[in-house]
Amino acid sequence: MNESTPTTPVNGNILIVDDDPHLLRLLGIRLSAANYKVESAENAKVALGKLKSFHPQLVISDLRMEGMDGMALFEQIRQQYPSMPVIILTAHGTIPDAISATKQGVFSFLTKPFESKELLDTVSQAIRLQPIDIDNPEQNELWRKNIISRSTVMASLLDQTKQIAKSDFSILIHSQSGTGKELLANAIHQASSRHDKKFTAINCAAIPEQLLESELFGHTKGAFTGAEKNHVGLFQATDGGTLFLDEIGDMPMNFQVKLLRALQEREVRPVGSTQSIKVDVRIIAATHKNLQQAIIDKTFREDLYYRLNVVELELPPLSERREDIPLLTQHFLNNVLEKIDADIKGFSQEAMELLISAPWPGNIRQLQNIVEQSVALSTEPLISETLVKNALRDKTTILPSFQQAKDKFERDYLAKLLQITAGNVSKAAKIAQRNRTEFYKLLNRHHLTAEAFRSEE
């Protein structure tokens, strides 16, 4: 067994399988030096046994071995651990072998002798793309069990969340739509002293204004047309627990003053009643809107904002936690496969690359939709890049590389300057604060001509 003892966090767990002791030792040294935790197996049978206790994120296996060969081992691994990537090494590699192996789902096919950099680059890519997380006791804590993440930005947020959950302060969660605000609110509730009481969520934007007061505060029989019996509002029904008010920024101004009074007095008055009812409810509010701007625009009360925003949490969009995309993808895939009978093992390497690089304006909700659509249309065990691309609608939804984004900006910027100056290069160069020679070089690089922007007299 080769095992690294780094002072920094381990990059991942890797199981290497080869019947050549020399190569096994060499691989172990190289991977341990790169800060991976490594276990070794001298044949496929030993490897299958070690998989039960070691839980690697990647398996590297020789193709030609006595008894069960590398491809047979891969088939066994795929049956038991469908998402675990496998890299096959061989001194007898051919293009047909590689094509056959990758079509069956092998992550990569490397021919010996291989360069150390090539191996480490392939290993890094395999671990980045696969959805199995490093064993983490924190991940198994019940309070946050529904939040799927291994990103550092989410780890920091969850540390902060657990700390403030112990208090009873009101919390405001700010984030884009589809990022999982309700899941975070529920996690706060589970980590609080109120965890054995009720958690209730309501979307303020989904309730008509005339019904919102009745829904939250309740009403008495005969309070209005259709009120045939007494109705207990969500404040009273959640007494002792946590009430999550989603999209608080869409709450009507007329009702905001009533909510503020309920929070200040810690009591509610049902519609049609003359008696107030004491309630003990922790409030967690959430919005995708800029409430400070809403205050300026006179669409949100400043006093209510400060009552709700004792502590503010910023939930990052999916584009800022891309390392979570493989985990979330596998989670949604598992959920779909529990409901339908489909022989789907996962997403191809190219498809996963596409998912990781997409911009995700709809965040986690959009990712779930993409996974479900891809599963519904897939006819192969591995969901292809083409299916994912179609689900993402078109190529313009894919996040461009830095160079592509830079080129597009320059091209658009130069064209705009030429439009403003009607093709006058001297004026355009002056606005851009560049000399004429450099400006012409920029135009030539982007195949733009000043003459095309000059109006005919």
TAQUI-V834448 format. One line per field, one symbol per residue. ss: DSSP state (a for helix, b for strand, c for the rest). A space follows every 10 residues. Layout:
ss: ???
//
This chain:
ss: cccccccccc ccbbbbbccc aaaaaaaaaa aaacccbbbb bccaaaaaaa aaaacccbbb bbccccccca aaaaaaaaaa ccccbbbbbb ccccaaaaaa aaaccccbbb bccccaaaaa aaaaaaaaac ccccccaaaa caaacccccc caaaaaaaaa aaaaaccccc bbbbcccccc aaaaaaaaaa acccccccbb bbbaaaccaa aaaaaaabbc cccccccccc bbcaaaaccc cbbbbbcaaa ccaaaaaaaa aaaaacbbcc bcccccbbcc cbbbbbbccc aaaaaacccc caaaaaaacc bbbbcccaaa caaaaaaaaa aaaaaaaccc cccccbbcaa aaaaaaabcc ccaaaaaaaa aaaaaaaccc cbbcaaaaaa acccaaabcc caaaaaaaaa aaaaaaaaaa ccccaaaaaa aacccaaaaa aaaaacccca aaacccc
//
